Amino acid sequence: MQCSYYDAWRCRSCTLLERPYEAQLEAKVLRVRGLLAGETGLEWLPPVHSAEAGFRNKAKMVVAGTTDRPTLGILDADARGVDLRHCPLYPNALQESFAALAEFITGAALAPYDVASRSGELKYVLVTASPDGGLMVRFVLRSQESLARIRKHLPSLRAALPGLEVASINLQPEHKAVIEGEREVLLTEQEALAMRLNGILLHLRPQSFFQTNTEVAAALYRQVQDWADELAPDSLWDLYSGVGGFALHCAGPGREVTGIEASPEAVTSARATAREAGLGRVRFAAGDATAFALGAKQAPEMVIVNPPRRGIGPELADWLERSSVRHVVYSSCNPQSLVRDLARMPSLRPRRAQLLDMFPHTWHDEVVTLLHRG
């Protein structure tokens, strides 16, 4: 993939860009297989390739510059804005939205936040594109000072972006390296963006997590669904369930499926999909995955975990080790924490594994493993 920003040293985030894509993928596979080299009897499935460009479904754009000439992209080492509207990682639906968003910032008189002086209002614009062409736009602001102006000018943005389905404001008043705050103000009647994967219509609300690479995420869900169908457990937990991707894909006749997710917004989204699909034996609850497992009276036959980079941690790993759970699917975005967690579960051994290239041109990846007891 050719990138003018990389060549000009304006953005060097894609650290593997100078390697041919197949060489990148081979290096990632060798790295992960090396980390799991001590696991005897582990079958490695072929890695899942990604498109080299246009694969990201979300853009997290730092807003800098001035109201009249805003930049959308990142900050350089001196906290000045670097405009990345034509970054080749973004599909056309996202790239084509940035000009309209810049015009909206000017028209609504939204002052970009200046890190050095800690002044201004607008910190980020977060844009998500669905497979069907819909858009969700979120404005991360310090305060509600510009709320009335944003509402006033929103019709012009909707006219410029016919695919805009969901718009909101996120309030992040603190000066720290955290993108989002806790409070979200919806600006549209529609509350969720429909994300259609493998025939399942997931609902993505503003504060819900969703994998960045839609096509690779779809492949990940299909693989886990195949394993669940093969093993046919009567009961299944999806811990760190997000908007319910794994749980909803693995629902089957007579199977009790429970999804546990810390984000209430994501739980609301998952429940909506289950209700629309008529999945009466699939339930979702908001809560901590570890606390839920430790407090359960009975363990299921199968558990799916999809934790953040820190992994599932010692408490949940120890519980899984001493539980009656027969099968575990561990989807990891950090192979180091995966290896650390596996060491605490010697009775649950990896039997199959697959690398999915969720983040081309970087060392990041997704590894999914199927563990069997004994």
C-alpha positions in Angstrom: 0.0 0.0 0.0 1.3 3.4 -0.9 0.7 6.3 1.6 1.8 9.8 0.9 1.6 10.7 4.6 4.0 7.9 5.5 6.4 8.8 2.7 6.4 12.5 3.8 7.0 11.5 7.5 3.7 13.2 8.5 2.3 10.0 9.9 4.4 6.8 10.7 1.7 4.8 12.6 1.8 2.0 10.0 5.2 0.7 11.2 5.3 -2.3 8.8 4.2 -0.4 5.7 7.6 -0.8 3.9 7.2 -4.6 4.0 5.1 -6.4 1.4 1.8 -7.4 2.8 2.5 -11.2 2.6 5.8 -10.6 4.4 4.0 -8.7 7.2 1.5 -11.6 7.6 4.2 -14.2 7.7 6.2 -12.3 10.3 3.1 -12.0 12.5 2.3 -15.7 12.2 5.9 -16.7 13.1 5.8 -14.3 16.1 2.5 -15.7 17.5 3.4 -19.3 16.8 6.7 -18.7 18.6 4.8 -17.4 21.7 2.7 -20.6 21.7 5.5 -23.0 20.7 5.2 -24.8 24.0 1.7 -25.9 23.3 2.0 -29.4 21.9 -0.8 -30.8 19.6 -1.9 -27.3 18.6 -3.3 -27.2 15.1 -2.8 -23.8 13.3 -5.5 -22.9 10.8 -4.6 -20.7 7.8 -4.3 -17.0 8.7 -7.1 -14.7 7.7 -5.9 -12.0 5.3 -7.2 -8.4 5.3 -7.6 -5.9 2.6 -4.5 -3.8 2.5 -6.4 -0.5 2.3 -9.8 0.8 3.0 -10.4 -1.8 5.8 -11.1 0.5 8.8 -14.8 1.0 9.7 -14.0 3.8 12.2 -12.0 7.0 12.1 -10.9 8.6 15.4 -9.9 12.1 14.1 -8.2 14.6 16.4 -9.5 18.0 15.7 -6.9 20.8 15.7 -6.1 24.0 13.8 -8.6 26.8 13.8 -12.4 27.0 13.4 -12.0 28.4 9.9 -9.3 25.8 9.0 -9.7 22.7 11.1 -7.4 19.7 10.7 -8.8 16.2 11.1 -6.2 13.5 11.9 -3.5 13.3 14.6 -1.2 15.6 16.5 2.5 15.8 15.8 5.3 15.9 18.5 4.6 19.6 19.2 0.8 19.0 19.6 0.0 20.6 16.2 -2.6 19.1 14.0 -1.7 16.8 11.0 -4.6 16.5 8.6 -5.1 12.9 7.4 -8.4 13.1 5.6 -7.0 11.0 2.7 -5.5 8.2 4.8 -5.7 5.1 2.6 -6.8 2.9 5.6 -10.2 4.6 5.4 -12.8 3.4 2.9 -14.5 5.9 0.6 -17.5 6.3 2.8 -15.3 7.7 5.6 -12.9 9.7 3.4 -15.8 11.4 1.6 -17.3 12.5 5.0 -14.4 14.5 6.2 -14.8 17.5 4.0 -18.4 17.9 5.0 -17.4 17.5 8.7 -14.7 20.2 8.3 -17.3 22.5 6.8 -19.7 21.8 9.6 -17.1 22.6 12.2 -16.6 26.0 10.5 -20.3 26.7 10.1 -21.2 25.8 13.7 -18.2 27.8 15.0 -16.7 24.9 16.9 -13.3 25.9 18.3 -10.8 23.0 18.1 -9.2 22.1 21.4 -5.7 23.3 21.8 -3.6 20.9 24.0 -0.9 23.4 24.8 -3.2 26.2 26.1 -6.0 23.8 27.2 -8.5 26.0 25.4 -11.2 25.3 22.8 -14.1 22.9 22.7 -13.9 20.2 20.0 -11.4 17.4 20.7 -12.3 14.6 18.4 -14.7 13.6 15.6 -15.4 9.9 15.6 -17.0 8.5 12.5 -18.1 4.9 11.9 -19.3 3.4 8.6 -21.6 0.4 8.3 -21.3 -2.3 5.6 -24.6 -0.9 4.2 -23.2 2.7 3.8 -24.7 4.2 7.0 -22.7 6.6 9.1 -22.5 7.4 12.8 -20.8 10.7 13.8 -19.8 11.6 17.3 -18.4 15.0 18.4 -16.2 14.8 21.6 -16.5 18.2 23.4 -15.2 19.7 26.6 -18.7 21.1 27.5 -22.2 21.7 26.3 -21.4 25.3 25.3 -21.8 24.6 21.6 -24.7 22.2 21.8 -27.3 24.7 20.6 -25.2 25.6 17.6 -24.6 22.0 16.7 -28.3 21.2 16.8 -29.0 24.3 14.6 -26.5 23.3 12.0 -27.1 19.6 12.0 -29.7 19.7 9.1 -26.9 21.1 6.9 -24.6 18.2 7.9 -27.4 15.6 7.2 -27.9 17.2 3.8 -24.2 17.0 3.0 -24.0 13.4 4.3 -27.1 11.5 3.2 -25.9 8.4 4.9 -25.7 10.0 8.3 -28.0 7.9 10.6 -26.7 8.5 14.1 -25.2 11.7 15.5 -24.2 12.5 19.1 -22.1 14.6 21.4 -19.7 13.0 23.9 -18.6 15.1 26.8 -15.0 14.8 27.9 -14.2 17.8 30.1 -10.9 16.5 31.5 -7.4 17.2 30.1 -6.1 13.7 29.8 -5.3 11.0 27.3 -8.8 9.5 27.3 -10.8 10.0 24.2 -14.4 9.6 25.5 -16.2 10.7 28.6 -19.1 9.0 30.3 -22.0 11.2 29.1 -23.5 11.0 25.6 -26.1 13.3 24.1 -28.0 11.9 21.1 -28.8 14.4 18.4 -30.8 12.1 16.1 -33.9 10.0 16.6 -32.1 6.9 15.5 -29.9 5.6 18.4 -27.9 2.8 16.8 -26.0 2.1 13.5 -27.0 -1.2 11.9 -23.9 -3.4 11.3 -24.8 -6.3 9.1 -22.4 -9.3 9.4 -23.0 -12.8 8.2 -26.7 -12.1 7.9 -27.0 -10.9 11.5 -28.0 -7.3 12.0 -26.0 -6.0 15.0 -26.9 -2.6 16.5 -24.0 -0.3 17.3 -24.8 2.5 19.8 -22.4 5.4 20.3 -20.5 4.0 23.3 -20.5 0.4 22.2 -17.3 -1.4 21.1 -17.0 -3.0 17.7 -14.1 -4.5 15.9 -12.3 -2.0 13.6 -12.0 -4.3 10.6 -15.5 -5.4 9.5 -14.5 -8.1 7.1 -12.0 -9.8 9.4 -14.5 -9.5 12.3 -17.0 -11.3 10.2 -14.5 -14.1 9.6 -13.7 -14.3 13.3 -17.4 -14.7 14.2 -17.8 -17.4 11.5 -14.9 -19.4 12.8 -16.1 -19.3 16.4 -19.6 -20.2 15.2 -18.2 -23.2 13.4 -16.5 -24.4 16.6 -19.7 -24.0 18.6 -21.8 -25.8 16.0 -19.2 -28.7 16.0 -19.1 -29.0 19.8 -22.8 -28.3 20.2 -22.8 -27.2 23.9 -26.2 -27.0 25.7 -25.0 -23.9 27.5 -22.6 -21.1 26.5 -21.3 -17.9 28.0 -20.0 -15.0 26.0 -17.9 -12.9 28.4 -16.9 -9.4 27.4 -19.7 -9.8 24.8 -19.8 -6.2 23.4 -22.8 -5.8 21.1 -23.2 -9.6 21.1 -21.3 -10.7 18.1 -20.1 -14.1 19.4 -23.3 -14.9 21.4 -25.6 -14.1 18.6 -23.6 -16.1 16.0 -23.4 -19.1 18.4 -27.1 -19.2 19.4 -28.6 -22.6 18.4 -31.7 -24.6 18.9 -32.1 -25.5 22.6 -28.9 -23.7 23.6 -28.8 -21.4 26.5 -26.6 -18.4 25.7 -25.6 -15.7 28.1 -23.6 -12.6 27.2 -22.0 -10.4 29.9 -20.6 -7.0 29.1 -19.6 -4.0 31.2 -21.1 -1.4 28.8 -24.9 -0.9 29.3 -25.0 0.7 25.8 -23.6 -2.5 24.3 -26.0 -4.7 26.2 -28.9 -2.6 25.0 -27.7 -3.1 21.4 -27.3 -6.9 21.9 -30.7 -7.3 23.4 -32.3 -5.5 20.5 -30.7 -7.9 18.0 -31.7 -10.9 20.0 -35.3 -9.6 20.2 -35.5 -8.9 16.5 -34.1 -12.4 15.7 -36.6 -14.1 18.0 -33.8 -15.7 20.1 -35.6 -16.3 23.3 -32.9 -18.4 24.9 -30.2 -15.7 24.4 -29.9 -13.2 27.2 -27.5 -10.3 27.9 -26.7 -8.5 31.2 -24.5 -5.6 32.1 -21.7 -6.5 34.6 -18.2 -7.5 35.2 -17.2 -10.8 33.5 -15.1 -12.0 36.4 -17.6 -11.2 39.1 -20.4 -12.9 37.1 -18.4 -16.1 36.7 -17.3 -16.2 40.4 -20.9 -15.6 41.5 -22.5 -18.2 39.2 -24.1 -21.3 40.8 -23.4 -23.4 37.8 -20.8 -23.3 35.0 -21.8 -23.7 31.3 -20.3 -26.3 28.9 -18.5 -23.6 26.8 -17.2 -20.1 27.5 -16.1 -17.5 25.0 -13.8 -14.7 26.2 -12.9 -11.6 24.2 -11.1 -9.4 26.7 -9.2 -6.1 26.3 -5.4 -6.1 25.8 -4.8 -6.9 29.5 -6.4 -10.3 29.1 -8.8 -12.1 31.4 -6.6 -11.8 34.4 -5.7 -14.3 37.2 -9.1 -14.4 38.9 -11.1 -15.4 35.9 -8.3 -17.7 34.6 -8.2 -19.5 38.0 -12.0 -19.9 38.0 -12.0 -21.4 34.5 -9.2 -23.8 35.6 -11.1 -25.1 38.6 -14.6 -25.0 36.9 -16.4 -27.8 35.0 -16.2 -25.8 31.7 -15.3 -28.2 28.9 -14.4 -25.8 26.2 -13.1 -22.3 26.0 -12.7 -20.0 23.0 -10.2 -17.2 23.8 -10.1 -14.4 21.3 -7.1 -12.2 22.0 -5.8 -8.9 20.7 -2.6 -9.3 22.7 -0.8 -12.6 22.4 1.4 -11.8 25.4 -1.6 -11.6 27.8 -3.0 -14.7 26.1 0.1 -16.7 26.9 0.1 -15.4 30.5 -3.5 -16.4 31.0 -3.0 -19.9 29.5 -0.3 -20.6 32.0 -2.9 -20.3 34.8 -5.2 -22.8 33.0 -3.1 -26.0 32.6 -6.2 -28.2 32.4 -7.5 -26.2 29.4 -5.2 -26.8 26.5 -5.2 -25.0 23.1 -6.1 -27.5 20.4 -6.7 -25.1 17.4 -5.6 -21.5 16.7 -5.9 -18.9 14.0 -4.3 -15.5 13.4 -6.7 -12.9 12.0 -5.0 -9.8 10.5 -7.3 -7.2 12.1 -4.7 -4.4 11.8 -2.5 -4.6 8.7 0.8 -2.7 8.5 1.2 -2.9 12.3 2.3 -5.6 14.7 -1.2 -5.8 16.2 -3.4 -8.8 15.4 -6.2 -11.0 16.7 -5.5 -14.6 17.7 -8.4 -17.0 18.4 -7.8 -20.3 20.2 -10.0 -23.2 21.0 -9.2 -24.8 24.4 -10.3 -28.3 25.5 -10.2 -29.6 29.0 -7.8 -32.5 29.5 
